[in-house]
Amino acid sequence: MPVPAQPGAAVTITPTRFLDTRTSSGDVGPGGSVSFQAGGVAGVPADAAAVVVNLTVTEPSSYGFVTAHASGTGTPNASNVNYAANQTIPNLAVVPAALTGR
């Protein structure tokens, strides 16, 4: 596993699907949330400060938005993905990681 040469350096990993609600937690309803572990998984350093992720919404039944943030922190007043019914919409986001890697 590559180790950053200095704090704040980026580490690349093989693209990995950390969460797919179609096969794990199921639909996420309005106001719902899903948490997953990134730090220490699939080559992500356990002490990573942030992760770069591709968030994708596919075939939603209604309009809505996704806000990604570190577990245990307040939800930011901004969205990472906005979508309408029956769309598939991806977006790249840099998401802070919690001290627990979530």
C-alpha distances in whole Angstrom, upper triangle without the diagonal:
4,6,10,13,15,16,17,14,13,9,9,8,10,14,14,18,17,21,24,27,29,28,27,29,32,34,33,37,38,37,34,30,27,24,21,18,15,13,11,11,9,6,9,9,12,14,13,17,17,16,17,19,21,24,27,30,32,35,36,40,41,40,37,34,31,29,26,25,23,25,28,29,32,32,32,35,33,32,29,31,34,36,39,40,39,36,33,31,28,26,23,23,21,21,21,19,21,20,20,17,20
4,7,9,12,13,14,11,10,7,8,8,11,14,16,19,19,23,26,29,31,30,29,31,33,35,34,38,39,37,35,31,28,25,22,19,16,14,13,13,12,8,9,9,12,13,13,16,16,15,16,18,21,24,27,30,32,36,37,41,41,40,37,34,31,29,26,25,23,25,28,28,31,31,31,34,32,31,28,30,34,36,39,40,39,36,33,31,27,26,22,22,20,20,20,19,21,20,20,18,20
4,6,9,10,11,9,9,7,9,11,14,17,18,21,20,24,27,30,33,32,30,32,35,36,35,38,39,37,35,31,29,25,22,19,16,13,12,14,13,10,10,8,11,11,11,14,15,15,16,19,22,25,28,32,34,38,38,42,42,41,38,34,31,29,25,24,22,24,26,27,30,30,30,33,32,31,28,31,34,36,40,42,41,38,34,32,29,27,23,22,19,20,19,17,19,18,19,16,20
4,5,7,8,5,6,6,9,12,16,18,19,22,21,25,28,31,34,33,32,33,35,36,35,38,38,36,35,31,29,26,23,20,17,14,14,16,15,12,11,9,12,11,10,12,13,14,15,18,22,25,28,31,34,38,38,42,42,40,37,33,30,28,24,23,21,24,26,26,29,29,28,31,30,29,27,29,33,36,39,41,40,37,34,32,28,26,22,20,17,18,17,16,19,18,19,17,20
4,7,9,7,9,9,13,15,19,21,23,26,25,29,32,35,37,37,35,37,39,40,39,41,42,40,38,35,32,29,27,24,20,18,18,20,19,15,15,13,15,14,13,15,16,17,18,22,25,28,31,35,37,41,41,45,45,43,40,36,33,31,27,26,24,27,29,28,31,32,31,34,32,32,30,32,36,39,42,44,44,41,37,35,31,28,25,23,20,21,20,20,22,21,22,20,23
4,6,6,9,11,14,17,21,23,24,27,26,29,32,35,38,37,36,36,39,40,38,41,40,38,37,33,32,28,26,23,20,17,18,20,20,17,15,13,15,13,12,13,15,16,18,22,25,28,31,34,37,41,41,45,44,42,39,35,32,29,26,24,23,25,27,26,29,30,29,32,31,31,29,32,35,38,42,44,44,41,37,35,31,28,24,22,19,20,18,18,20,19,21,19,22
4,6,9,11,14,17,21,22,23,25,24,27,30,33,36,35,34,34,37,37,35,38,37,35,34,30,29,26,24,21,18,15,16,19,20,16,14,11,13,10,9,9,12,14,16,20,23,26,29,32,36,39,39,42,42,39,36,33,29,26,23,21,19,22,23,22,25,26,25,28,27,28,26,29,33,36,39,42,42,39,36,33,29,26,23,20,17,17,15,15,16,15,18,16,19
4,7,9,13,16,19,20,21,23,22,25,28,31,34,34,32,32,35,35,33,35,35,33,32,28,27,24,22,20,17,15,16,18,19,16,13,12,14,11,9,8,9,12,13,17,20,23,26,29,33,36,36,39,39,36,33,29,26,24,20,19,17,20,22,21,23,24,23,25,24,25,23,26,29,32,36,38,38,35,33,30,26,23,19,17,13,14,12,13,15,15,18,16,18
4,7,10,13,17,18,20,22,22,25,28,30,33,33,32,33,35,35,33,36,36,34,33,30,28,25,23,20,17,15,16,18,18,14,12,11,14,12,10,10,11,12,13,16,20,22,26,29,32,36,36,40,39,37,34,30,27,25,22,20,19,22,24,23,26,26,25,28,26,26,23,26,30,33,36,38,38,35,32,29,25,23,19,17,14,15,14,15,18,18,19,17,19
4,7,10,13,14,16,19,19,22,25,27,30,30,29,30,32,32,31,34,34,32,31,27,25,23,21,18,15,14,15,16,15,12,10,10,13,12,9,10,10,9,10,13,16,19,23,26,29,33,33,37,36,34,31,28,25,23,20,19,18,21,24,23,25,25,24,26,25,24,21,24,27,30,33,35,35,32,29,26,22,19,16,15,12,13,13,14,17,18,19,16,18
4,7,10,12,14,17,17,20,23,26,28,28,27,28,31,31,30,33,34,33,31,27,25,22,19,17,13,12,12,13,12,9,8,8,12,12,9,11,11,10,10,13,16,19,22,26,28,32,33,36,36,35,32,29,25,24,20,20,19,21,24,24,27,26,25,28,26,25,22,24,28,30,34,36,35,32,28,26,22,20,16,16,13,15,15,14,17,18,18,15,17
4,7,9,11,14,15,18,21,24,26,26,25,27,29,30,29,32,33,32,30,27,24,22,19,17,13,13,13,13,11,8,8,10,14,14,12,14,12,10,10,12,14,17,20,24,26,30,31,34,35,33,31,28,24,23,20,20,20,22,25,25,28,27,26,29,27,25,22,23,27,29,32,34,32,29,26,24,20,18,15,15,14,15,16,16,19,20,20,17,18
4,6,8,12,12,16,18,22,24,23,23,25,27,28,27,31,32,31,29,26,23,20,17,15,12,12,12,10,7,6,7,10,13,15,13,15,13,11,11,11,13,17,19,23,24,28,29,33,34,32,30,27,24,23,20,20,20,22,25,25,28,27,27,30,27,25,22,23,27,28,31,33,31,28,25,23,20,19,16,16,15,16,17,16,19,20,19,16,17
4,6,10,12,15,17,21,22,21,21,24,25,27,27,30,32,31,29,26,23,21,18,16,13,14,14,11,8,8,10,13,16,18,16,18,16,13,12,12,13,16,18,21,23,26,28,32,33,32,30,27,24,24,21,22,22,23,27,28,30,28,28,31,28,26,23,23,27,27,30,31,29,27,23,22,19,18,16,17,17,18,19,19,22,23,22,18,19
4,7,9,12,14,18,19,18,19,21,22,23,24,27,29,28,26,23,20,19,16,15,12,14,15,12,9,10,11,14,17,19,16,18,16,12,11,10,10,13,14,18,19,23,24,28,29,28,26,24,21,21,18,20,20,22,25,26,28,26,26,28,26,23,20,20,23,24,27,27,26,23,19,18,15,15,13,14,15,16,18,18,21,22,21,18,18
4,6,9,11,15,16,15,15,18,19,21,21,25,26,26,23,21,17,16,13,12,10,13,13,10,7,9,10,14,16,18,16,18,15,12,11,10,10,12,13,17,18,21,23,26,27,27,25,23,20,20,17,19,18,20,23,24,26,25,25,28,25,23,19,19,23,23,26,26,25,23,19,18,15,16,14,15,15,16,18,16,19,21,19,16,15
4,6,7,11,12,11,12,14,15,17,17,21,23,23,20,18,14,14,11,11,10,14,14,11,9,12,12,16,17,20,17,19,16,13,12,10,9,10,11,14,15,18,19,23,24,24,22,20,17,18,15,17,18,18,22,23,25,23,24,26,24,21,18,17,21,21,23,23,22,20,16,16,14,14,14,15,16,15,18,17,19,21,19,16,15
4,7,10,12,11,10,12,14,16,16,20,22,21,18,15,12,10,7,8,7,11,12,9,9,12,11,14,15,17,15,17,14,11,12,9,10,11,12,14,16,19,20,23,24,24,22,19,16,16,13,15,15,15,18,20,22,20,22,24,22,20,17,17,21,21,24,24,23,21,18,18,15,15,14,14,15,14,15,14,16,18,16,12,11
4,6,9,9,7,9,11,12,12,16,18,18,15,12,9,9,7,9,10,13,15,12,12,15,15,18,18,20,18,19,17,14,14,11,11,10,10,12,13,16,16,19,21,21,19,17,14,15,13,15,15,15,18,20,21,19,21,23,21,18,16,16,19,19,21,21,20,19,16,16,14,15,15,15,16,15,17,15,17,19,17,14,12
4,5,6,6,8,8,10,11,15,17,18,15,13,10,11,10,13,13,17,19,15,15,19,18,21,21,24,22,23,20,17,16,13,12,10,9,10,10,13,14,17,19,19,18,16,14,16,14,17,18,17,21,22,23,21,22,24,22,19,17,16,18,17,19,18,17,16,14,14,13,15,16,17,18,17,20,19,20,23,21,18,16
4,5,5,5,5,6,8,11,14,15,12,11,9,11,11,14,16,19,21,18,19,22,21,24,23,25,24,24,22,19,19,15,14,12,11,10,10,12,12,14,16,17,16,15,13,15,15,17,18,17,20,22,22,20,22,23,22,19,17,16,17,16,18,17,16,16,14,15,15,17,18,18,20,19,21,20,21,24,21,19,16
4,6,7,5,7,10,13,16,18,15,14,12,15,14,17,19,22,24,20,20,24,23,27,26,29,27,28,25,22,21,18,16,14,12,10,9,10,11,13,16,18,17,17,16,18,18,21,22,21,24,25,26,23,25,26,24,21,19,17,19,17,18,16,15,15,13,15,15,18,20,21,23,22,24,23,25,27,25,23,20
4,7,7,10,12,16,19,20,17,16,13,15,14,16,18,21,22,19,19,22,22,25,25,28,26,28,25,22,22,19,17,16,14,14,13,14,15,17,20,21,21,20,18,20,19,22,22,21,24,26,27,25,27,29,27,24,22,20,22,21,22,20,18,19,17,18,18,20,22,22,24,23,25,23,25,27,24,22,19
4,6,9,11,14,18,18,15,13,10,11,11,14,16,19,20,17,18,21,21,24,23,25,24,26,23,21,21,18,18,16,15,15,15,16,16,18,20,22,20,20,17,19,18,20,20,18,21,23,24,23,25,27,26,23,21,20,22,21,23,21,20,20,18,20,19,21,22,22,23,21,23,21,22,24,21,19,17
4,7,8,11,14,15,11,10,8,10,11,14,16,20,21,19,20,23,22,25,24,26,25,25,23,21,22,19,18,16,15,14,15,16,15,16,18,20,18,18,16,17,16,18,18,17,19,21,22,20,23,24,24,21,20,19,21,20,21,20,19,20,19,19,19,21,22,21,23,21,22,21,21,23,20,19,16
4,6,9,13,14,11,11,10,13,14,17,19,23,24,22,23,26,25,28,27,29,27,28,25,23,23,20,19,16,14,13,12,13,12,13,16,17,16,17,15,18,17,20,21,19,22,23,23,21,24,25,24,21,20,18,19,18,19,17,16,17,16,18,18,20,22,22,24,22,24,23,24,26,24,22,19
4,6,10,12,9,10,10,13,15,19,21,24,26,24,25,28,26,29,28,30,28,28,26,23,23,20,18,15,13,11,11,11,9,10,12,14,13,14,13,16,16,19,20,19,21,23,22,20,22,22,21,18,18,16,16,15,15,14,14,15,15,16,17,19,21,21,23,22,24,23,24,27,25,23,20
4,7,8,6,7,8,11,14,17,19,23,25,23,24,27,25,28,27,28,26,26,23,22,22,18,17,14,13,11,12,12,10,11,12,13,11,11,10,12,13,16,18,16,18,19,19,16,18,19,18,16,16,14,15,14,15,14,15,15,15,16,16,18,20,19,21,19,21,21,21,25,23,22,18
4,6,5,8,10,14,17,21,23,26,28,27,28,31,29,31,30,31,29,28,26,24,24,21,20,16,16,13,14,13,10,10,10,11,10,11,11,13,15,17,19,18,20,20,19,16,18,18,18,16,17,15,15,14,14,13,15,16,17,17,18,20,22,21,23,21,23,23,23,27,25,24,20
4,5,9,12,15,18,22,24,27,30,28,30,32,30,32,31,31,29,28,26,25,25,22,21,17,16,14,15,15,11,11,10,10,8,9,10,12,15,17,19,18,19,19,17,14,16,16,16,14,15,14,13,13,13,13,16,17,18,17,19,19,22,21,23,21,23,23,23,27,26,25,21
4,7,10,13,17,20,22,25,28,27,29,31,28,30,29,29,27,26,24,23,23,21,21,17,17,15,17,18,14,15,13,13,10,10,10,10,13,14,16,15,16,15,13,11,13,13,14,13,15,14,14,15,16,17,19,19,20,19,20,20,21,20,21,19,20,21,21,24,23,23,19
4,7,10,14,17,20,22,25,24,26,28,26,28,26,27,25,24,22,22,22,20,19,16,16,14,16,17,14,15,14,14,11,11,10,11,12,13,15,13,14,15,14,12,15,15,16,14,15,15,15,16,17,17,19,19,19,19,19,19,21,19,21,18,19,19,19,22,21,20,16
4,7,10,14,16,19,21,20,22,25,22,24,22,23,22,21,19,18,19,17,17,14,15,14,16,18,15,17,16,16,13,12,9,9,9,10,12,10,12,13,12,10,13,15,15,13,14,14,16,16,19,19,20,20,19,18,18,18,19,17,18,15,16,16,15,19,17,16,13
4,7,10,13,16,18,17,19,21,19,21,20,21,20,19,17,16,17,15,15,13,14,13,16,18,16,18,18,18,15,14,11,11,10,11,11,9,12,13,14,13,15,17,17,15,15,15,17,18,20,20,21,20,19,18,17,17,18,16,17,14,15,14,14,17,15,14,10
4,7,10,12,15,14,16,19,16,18,16,17,16,16,15,14,16,14,15,13,15,16,18,21,19,21,22,21,18,16,13,12,10,10,9,7,10,12,13,13,15,18,18,16,16,17,19,20,23,23,24,23,21,20,18,18,18,16,16,13,13,11,11,14,11,10,7
4,7,9,12,10,13,15,13,15,13,15,14,15,14,12,14,12,14,13,15,16,19,21,20,23,24,23,21,18,15,14,11,11,10,9,12,14,16,16,18,21,20,18,17,18,21,22,25,25,25,24,21,20,18,18,17,16,15,12,13,11,11,13,11,9,6
4,6,8,7,10,12,10,11,10,12,11,13,12,11,14,13,15,15,17,19,21,24,24,27,27,27,24,21,18,16,13,12,10,9,13,15,18,17,19,23,22,20,19,20,23,25,28,28,28,27,24,23,20,20,18,16,15,13,12,9,10,11,8,6,5
4,6,5,8,9,6,9,8,10,9,11,9,8,10,10,13,14,17,19,21,25,25,28,28,27,24,21,18,16,13,12,10,11,14,16,18,18,19,23,21,20,18,19,23,25,28,29,28,26,23,22,19,18,16,14,13,11,11,8,10,11,9,6,6
4,6,8,8,5,6,4,6,6,9,9,8,12,13,16,17,20,23,25,29,28,31,32,31,28,24,21,19,15,14,11,12,15,16,19,20,21,24,23,22,20,22,26,28,31,32,32,30,27,25,22,21,18,16,14,12,11,7,9,9,7,4,7
4,7,7,5,5,4,8,8,12,12,12,15,15,18,20,22,25,27,31,31,34,34,34,31,28,24,22,19,17,15,15,18,19,23,23,24,28,27,26,24,26,29,31,34,35,34,32,29,28,25,23,21,19,17,15,14,11,12,11,9,7,10
4,6,5,8,7,11,11,14,13,12,14,14,16,18,20,23,24,28,28,31,32,32,29,26,23,22,18,17,16,16,19,21,24,24,25,28,27,25,23,24,28,29,32,32,31,30,26,25,22,22,19,18,17,16,15,12,14,14,12,9,10
4,6,9,10,13,12,16,15,12,14,13,15,17,19,22,24,27,28,32,33,32,30,27,24,23,19,19,18,19,22,23,26,26,27,30,28,26,23,24,28,29,32,32,31,29,26,25,21,21,19,18,17,17,17,15,17,17,15,12,13
4,6,9,11,10,14,13,11,13,14,17,19,21,25,26,30,31,34,35,34,32,29,25,24,20,20,18,20,23,24,27,27,27,30,29,27,24,26,29,31,34,35,33,31,28,26,23,22,19,19,17,17,17,14,17,17,15,12,14
4,6,8,7,10,10,8,10,12,15,17,20,23,25,29,29,33,33,32,29,26,23,21,17,17,15,16,19,20,23,23,24,27,25,24,21,23,27,29,32,33,32,30,27,25,21,20,17,16,14,13,13,11,13,13,13,9,11
4,5,5,9,10,10,13,15,18,20,23,26,29,32,32,36,36,35,32,29,25,23,19,18,15,17,19,20,23,24,24,28,27,26,23,26,29,31,35,36,36,33,30,28,25,23,20,18,15,14,13,11,12,12,12,9,12
4,6,9,11,11,15,16,20,21,24,27,29,33,32,36,36,35,32,28,25,23,19,17,14,15,17,18,22,22,23,27,26,26,24,26,30,32,35,36,36,34,31,29,26,24,21,19,17,15,13,10,10,9,8,6,10
4,6,9,11,14,17,20,22,25,28,31,34,34,37,37,35,32,28,25,22,18,16,13,14,16,17,20,21,22,26,25,25,23,26,30,32,36,37,37,35,32,30,26,24,21,19,16,14,11,9,9,7,8,7,11
4,6,7,11,13,17,18,22,25,28,31,31,34,34,32,29,26,22,20,16,14,12,14,16,16,19,20,20,23,22,22,20,23,27,29,33,34,34,32,29,27,23,21,18,15,12,11,9,7,9,9,10,7,10
4,7,10,13,17,18,22,25,28,31,31,34,33,31,28,24,21,18,14,12,10,13,14,14,17,17,17,20,20,20,18,22,25,28,32,34,34,31,29,26,23,20,17,14,10,9,6,5,7,8,10,8,10
4,7,10,13,14,18,21,24,28,27,30,30,28,25,21,17,15,11,10,9,12,14,14,16,16,15,18,17,17,15,18,22,24,28,30,30,28,25,22,19,16,13,10,7,5,4,5,8,10,12,9,10
4,6,10,12,15,18,21,25,25,28,28,26,23,20,16,14,11,10,10,13,16,15,18,17,16,19,18,16,14,16,20,22,26,28,28,25,22,19,16,14,10,8,6,5,6,7,10,13,13,10,10
4,7,10,13,16,19,23,23,27,27,25,22,18,15,14,11,12,12,15,19,18,19,18,17,19,17,15,12,14,18,20,24,26,26,23,19,17,13,11,7,6,4,6,9,10,14,16,17,13,13
4,6,10,13,16,19,20,23,23,22,19,16,13,12,10,11,13,15,19,18,19,17,17,19,16,14,11,12,16,17,21,23,22,19,16,14,10,8,6,5,6,7,11,11,15,18,17,14,13
4,6,10,13,16,17,21,21,19,17,14,12,12,11,13,15,17,21,20,21,19,18,20,16,14,10,10,14,15,18,20,19,16,13,10,7,6,4,6,9,10,14,15,18,21,21,17,16
4,7,10,14,14,17,17,16,14,11,8,10,9,12,14,16,19,19,19,16,16,17,14,11,8,7,11,12,15,17,16,13,11,8,6,5,6,7,10,10,14,15,18,21,21,17,15
4,6,10,11,15,15,14,13,11,9,12,11,15,18,19,22,22,22,19,19,19,16,13,10,8,10,10,13,14,13,10,7,6,4,6,9,11,14,14,18,19,21,25,24,21,18
4,7,7,11,11,11,10,9,8,12,12,16,19,20,23,22,22,19,19,19,16,13,11,8,9,7,10,10,9,7,5,5,6,9,12,13,17,17,20,21,23,26,25,23,20
4,6,9,11,11,12,12,12,15,16,20,22,23,26,26,25,22,23,23,20,16,14,11,11,9,10,9,7,6,4,6,8,12,15,17,20,20,24,24,26,30,28,26,23
4,6,9,10,12,13,14,18,19,23,25,25,28,28,27,24,25,24,22,18,17,13,13,10,9,7,4,5,6,9,12,15,18,20,24,23,27,27,29,33,31,29,26
4,6,7,8,10,12,15,17,21,24,24,26,26,25,21,22,22,20,16,16,12,11,8,7,5,5,7,8,10,13,15,19,20,23,23,26,26,28,31,30,28,25
4,7,9,12,14,18,20,23,26,26,28,28,26,23,24,23,21,18,18,15,13,10,8,5,6,9,11,13,16,19,22,23,26,26,29,29,31,34,33,31,27
4,7,10,13,16,19,22,25,25,27,27,25,21,22,21,19,16,17,14,11,8,6,4,7,9,12,13,16,18,22,22,26,25,28,29,30,34,33,31,27
4,7,11,14,17,20,24,24,26,25,23,19,19,18,16,13,14,11,8,5,4,5,9,9,11,11,14,16,19,20,23,23,26,27,28,32,31,30,26
4,7,10,14,17,20,20,22,21,19,15,15,14,12,10,11,8,6,6,7,8,11,11,12,11,13,14,17,17,20,19,22,24,25,29,28,26,23
4,7,10,13,17,18,20,18,16,13,12,11,9,6,7,5,4,6,9,11,13,12,12,10,11,11,14,14,16,16,18,20,22,25,25,23,20
4,6,10,13,14,17,15,14,11,11,11,9,6,6,5,7,9,12,14,15,14,13,11,11,10,12,11,13,12,15,17,18,22,21,20,16
4,7,10,12,14,12,11,7,7,8,7,4,5,7,9,12,15,17,19,17,16,14,13,11,12,10,11,10,12,14,15,19,19,17,14
4,7,9,12,11,11,8,8,11,9,7,7,9,12,15,18,20,21,19,17,15,13,11,11,8,9,6,9,10,12,16,16,14,11
4,6,9,7,8,7,7,11,10,10,10,13,15,18,22,23,25,23,21,18,16,14,13,10,9,6,6,8,9,12,13,11,9
4,6,6,8,9,10,14,14,14,13,16,19,22,25,27,28,26,24,22,19,17,16,12,11,7,5,5,5,9,9,8,6
4,6,8,9,12,15,16,16,16,18,21,23,26,27,28,27,25,23,21,20,19,15,14,10,9,7,6,9,8,8,5
4,7,9,12,15,17,17,18,20,23,25,28,29,31,30,28,26,24,23,22,18,17,13,11,10,7,9,9,11,9
4,6,9,12,14,15,16,19,21,24,27,29,30,29,28,25,24,21,20,17,15,12,10,10,8,10,12,12,10
4,6,9,12,13,15,18,19,22,25,27,29,28,27,24,23,21,21,17,16,13,12,13,11,14,15,16,14
4,7,8,10,12,14,16,18,21,23,25,24,23,21,20,18,18,15,15,12,12,13,13,16,17,17,14
4,5,8,10,13,14,18,21,23,26,24,23,20,19,17,17,13,13,11,11,14,14,18,19,18,16
4,7,10,13,13,17,19,22,25,23,23,20,19,17,18,15,15,14,15,17,18,21,23,22,19
4,7,9,10,14,17,20,22,20,20,17,16,14,14,12,13,12,14,17,18,22,23,22,19
4,6,7,10,14,17,19,16,16,13,13,10,12,10,12,12,14,17,18,22,23,21,18
4,7,10,14,17,18,15,14,11,9,7,8,7,9,10,13,15,18,21,22,20,17
4,7,10,13,14,11,10,7,7,6,9,9,12,13,16,18,21,24,24,22,19
4,7,11,12,10,10,8,9,9,12,13,16,16,20,22,24,28,28,25,22
4,7,9,7,8,7,9,11,14,15,19,19,23,24,26,30,30,27,24
4,6,6,9,9,12,14,18,19,23,23,26,28,30,33,33,31,27
4,6,9,11,14,17,20,22,25,25,28,30,31,35,34,32,28
4,7,10,13,16,20,22,25,26,29,30,32,35,34,32,29
4,6,10,13,17,19,22,23,27,28,30,34,33,30,27
4,7,10,14,16,20,21,24,25,28,31,30,28,25
4,7,11,13,17,18,21,23,26,29,29,26,23
4,7,10,13,15,19,20,23,26,26,23,21
4,6,10,12,16,18,21,24,24,21,19
4,7,10,13,15,19,22,22,19,18
4,6,10,12,16,19,19,16,15
4,7,10,13,16,17,14,13
4,6,10,13,14,11,10
4,7,10,11,9,9
4,7,8,5,6
4,5,5,5
4,5,7
4,6
4
